[in-house]
Each structure stands twice: as C-alpha cells, then as structure tokens.
Amino acid sequence: MHICKKALTALAVVASGFAGAANAEYPEKPVEFIVPWPPGDLEDVLTRMIAEDFQVKYGVAAAVVNKPGGGGGPFPGAIEVAKAPADGYTVGSFLIAIPVVGPQIGIPELAPNPFEPLGNFLTYPFVIAAGGNAPYEDMAGLAAHAKETDVVLGHFGAPLVPTRVTLALAKEMGFTYASDAAFDALDCNTLASGDVDVINTTLQLILPCLDDVKVLASIGAERISLTPDTPTVAELAPDLNVVLWNGLFVHKDTPEDVRTKIIDVAKETVMSERAQKLAAETGALVYWQNADEVTAQIEADIKTLDHIGEMLSE
C-alpha cells in the first residue's frame, strides 16, 4: 500500500507537470516576426516597433527576421510562416502579394492560402518614378517618350501587385516598356546607376533623393502627402485602383487568445506617437484595420488583380 501511494504521488506530480506544460501561457519563448523583404522599408521599420513593444509587454525576446525572396518569389518568408507550428511564435508581416498573389503562382505551401489576418497596419506610399534628367514630367510624357525610345522598367518582381499595376497602366495609356528587370531593392542608386529608366518602389526608399527624381504617379486611392501634385494611378485609370497594404498574419489554426495578445500590442504600437510621426515623415498611412475588414479587402483585391491579369493577357 505504501508503494502504491508513492507511485500515485509520482504519477500526480508527472501529470501536473504535463498539465502545466499544456496550459503554459503564451508567450513563454521568443517570438519571430517574419518580413519577407530586405530591411529598411516601412513594413520592416513598423514591424520592428511592434516587436520591441511586444518584448516590453510580455517579457520575452521578440525579433524581426528578414527573408527576402529575390524579385517576387517564391516568398521564402511566407513559406516559413506557413510551415511553422500554429502557435503564435512565428508571425508574418505580409504585404498584399502574399495572400492575394501567392496562392495563384504555383507555390504549394501557399495554396490554398494558409493564413488569416490579424490586421493591416500600413498603406505604402508606392510610386512610379524616373530620374531627374528624364525628358518627361508625367505619365503622359513617359507614354509619348516610350513610343519613340526604349524605356526600361525596374520592379520588385513580375508577379507582384505594383508591377502588374504599372504594366497595366502602360497598356491603358498606349505604350509598353522595352524591357523590365526585378531587383531586391529599388532606391536612389538604382536610378542614378542608369540600370533602368523608371522604377516602381516605395517612397521611403527614394526619400533621400526625392528632390532629384521625378515622381510620375502613385499607386493607391489617395495622393501621397509628400507629393500632393502627383496623380494616383486610380485617377489616371480608375479600374486599376489597388491599395498597397501590409499587415500581420498567422496560420489559420492559431488559437484565438494568442491572436488577441499579438493584436493588442500591434494596435497600440501603430497608433502610438512614434508610429504616427513616421507616417507624417514618409507619406505613409499607418492605422489598424481589423481582421474582418482585411478579409473583405483581400477578396476585393483578388477581383481587381483578376481584371488586371485579363488586361495583360490580351
């Protein structure tokens, strides 16, 4: 009987240990926020703010890990999030292309879409820009010039939304680029080197040389505060109206309480004074859009991108 009591006591201790492990409160170990692009752009900066605040609030290490994909795919950062356990310790900071384009371009890990949004927090000030010595001032001038002279376009990848919008706008305006090339970074040096004539990039990457380049159009529904005289693509071609956003995503099976903890920090971060100051300085829109609204946004964006795909295949 004495031995049985000891055995029962031991079993109870073991069971208690397992229960404690099973019920361990999130987070209890380091959390990674995966950004599938090189460091330095707005999604990277804001995600780092979120990670810093997450670490302060919950007392565990939280870091941004950059996993650039090289010209538009195959989105290794997104694949890593898709393959990670659905426990909230690997969080994706994704732009529109991941849930909208990723499932449609033959990446098994992304089809069907394995992610659900926590919320969007950024609308990029994305632009079509040329060097300061370009012999045109706007998209109409570029269209006329491209009909007489070869113009080379630099972009982040052929399947990506800004590239598709830029090519569709050219088609709608009656011209084509002589050639195009994908880059991991598109900044002042890209234009200064003469490797390309026109780039589509985020305004953040050309802010240091903004006075020395010509911004021909912005991609999105609203004009950018730092380039108020530059029309949007939607003004030039209303059927090409796509907003370029970035948000936080997790695997679909991630528990609700885990999602809530990540969301609570992210909302507070993006509405903070330092995040809103960054928005004012860069022309970005920084906000919090909840998961249901993001899901509806994705559905609308898929329809718009389907239309653009039909245009480009004609």
N, C-alpha and C positions, 0 to 999 in steps of 0.2 A: 504493500500500500504506500509506503514511504517513497519507494522508487517511482511509483505511478504519479504521485503528487509532484515529484521533481520533474518528471517528464512532461506533465501537464503544464507546469510553470514555465518550463523551457519553451514548449510549443506556444504558449501565450505570449512570451516575450518575442519570439520569432514572428508570430502573426502580427503583433503590434508593430514590429519594425516594418513588415511589408505594408501594412495599412498606412503607416506614416509616410513611406516612400510613395505609395499610390496617391495619397492625398496631399503631397508636398505642394505648397502654394507657389504659383507662378509669380515672378520668375525666381529661380533658385540657382541659375548658372548663367554664363554670358549669353547675350543676345546679339545676333548679327543682322544688320540691315544691308541687304544686297542692292547695290546700284549698278546696273549693267552698262555703265558708261565710264569713261575716264573721270578722274576727279577734277573739280574746278568749276563746273557749271552749277546752275541754280538748284537743280534737284539734289545734287551732291551736297551743296552748302546747307540747304534746309534739312536734309536728312541727317546731316551731322549735328545740327541743332537739336533735332528730335532725339537722337541717340544720346547726346550729352544730358538732356533733361531726363530721359528715361533712366540713365545711370544714377543721377542725383536722387530721383524719386524712389527708386526701388533698391538702390544699394548693390546692384550687380553691374559687372562690366557690360557695356554696350558699345558697339563699334560699327562703322560703315566699312564695307568691303566692296571695292570697285572691281567689276568683272566685265570689262569692255568686250564687245562682240566683233569688232573689226568690220565696219562697213555694212551694218544692217542685219547681222545674224551670224550664227544661229542662236543668238541671245543666251550665251552660256550662263549669265547671271540668273536669268529667269528659269532656266533648266535646273540650276542648283536649288532654287527655292521649291520648284515642283517636285524634286526628288527627296527633299529633306522631310523629316517627320513633321506631321501637322500639329506641332506643339507650341508654336509661337516663338521658338528660338531662332528661326530663320524667317525674316520679314523682307518682302520685296518692295523696293521703291521704284515703281514702274511708270514709264510714260505710256501714252495711248497705244503705241505699236504693240506692246506685249499682249494685252488681251484682245485687241482688235485685229492685228495682222498676224501675230504669232501662230494662232490655231489654223491659219489658212495657207501657210507656206511650207507645209511638209515637215514640221518638227514634231516627232511623235510625242515627246514629253509635254508639248503644249496643246495637243489636240486629242480630245476636246479640252477646252480651257479648264485647267485645274484650279484656278484661283478665284477668290472672291474678294471684293474691295473692302477695305476698312474705311477709306475715304480719300478724296482728292484734296490736294493742298496747294497746287501751283498751276497757273496757266503761263506758259512760256511767252515771252516777247520774241517770237520767232520771225525772222526776216529773210528777204531775198535782197542781197547786197552786191555791189560791184566796187571795183577800185576807184579811188578818187579821180584818176585820169581817164576813166571810161568816157567815150564820146556820146553819152546819152545820160539823161537825168531821171528818167522814169521808165515804167514798163512799156509804155507806147514807144519810147525812143529805143529801148532794147529790142522790141519786136521789129522795128524798121531796120536797125543795125544788123540783126541776126539774119535778115533776108539777103544781105549783101556780103556779110563777113562771118566766118566761122566763130562761134561763141562756145566756150567750154564751161560746163557747169560742175561745181563741186558740191557733194552732198554727203550725208552720213550713211547712206545705203539705199539701193534701188527700191526695196520693198517698203521703206519707211514712209510714214504719212506725209511729212513735209516735202519729201522728194516727189511723191505721187501728186501732191497738190501743185508743186512748182511745174512739173511736166504738163499737167492738165491745164494750168493757166496758160502756158506757152501755146498749147494746141488751140485753146479757145481764142487766143489773140493772133493766131495765124502764123506761128513760127515754130521751129524746133531748134534744140541745141545740137551743134555739130557732133559733140561727144560729151560724156559725163564720166565722173570718177568718184569713188567712195573714199572718205577719209575718216579716221578716228577723231580728229579734231579739225575744226574749221574756224580759223581766227584771223587776226590781222596778218600774220605771217603767210597764211595761205594765199591771200590776195596779193601781198607785197612780192611774193616769190614769182608771180606770173604763171604758176602752175594751172590756174583756172582764171576765167574772166568773171564769173558770177558764182556766188555761194548761197546756199540756204543754211542758216545757222541761228543760234540763239543770240539775241542782242548782247547778252552777258559776255560772250566770247569776243565781241568786237568793240566793247565799250572803250578799251584803251585807245583805239584809233578811230572812234566814231566821227571825229571831225575830218578824217582823211578818207572816208569811204562814202559811197552813195547808197542809201537805203531806198530801194525801189518799191518795195511793198512789204507789208507784214501779214503773217498768216494768223487768222483768228477773227473773232467777231467784232473786236473793239480796236481802235487805233491805240498805239503804244504812247504812253505819256511822254516819253523822251523823244519820240519822233512824231509829233502831232500832225505834221503836214503830210505825212506819208500815208497813202490809202491802204486799206486792207485788201487782201485777195477777195474777200466777200463783197467788197464794194465794186471791184472790177469784174467779178464773176460770181454772182450770188449762189449759184448751185455748187460752188466749191467751198462753202463755209464750213470749216473744220476748226475746232478749238484744240490746241495742243496742250494737253494737261499731263500732270504727273500725280500719282497717288501711292498709298500704301496698300499692299495686297498680301494675303496669306493663303495657304492651302485651304480648300473648301471644308476639310474636316477639322479645322482648328476650333477648339472649344470657345464658346461664347464669352466666358469670363476672361479668357486670355485676350480675346479681341478687345474687350472693353478696356482692359488695362493699357493696351497699346494706344487705343483711340484717345483715352483720357489725356495721355501725355502729348500726343501729336496735336490735338486740338488746342491745348494750352500753348504749345510751342509756336504754332503758326500764327496764332492771334496775339503773340507777345510783341512788345515794343521793338525788340531787335529784329524779329522777322518782318514786321511791317516797315521798318526802316529800310531793310534790304529791298523790299518791294518798291518803295519810293525811289531808291537809288538806281534800280535796274529797269524799271518799267514793267516788272512782272506783276501778276495778280496773285496774292498769297491769301488763302482763305481756308475754310474747311467745308467740304461738300460730303454729305453723309452717304453711306453705302447704297441705299436705295436709289438716290439720285445718280450716283456713279453708274449703277447698273443700267438705268434708263439712258444715260449718256452714251454708254458703250453700244447699246442697241441702235441708237440714232447714228453714231459714228460708223458703225458697220454698214448701214444703208448708204450713207454718203460715200464711203470708200468703195462700195459696190458700184455706185454710179460712176465714180472716177475710173474704176477699173474698166468699165464698159467704154468710157470715152477713150482711154488709152489703147484699147484693143481694136478700135475701129480703123 
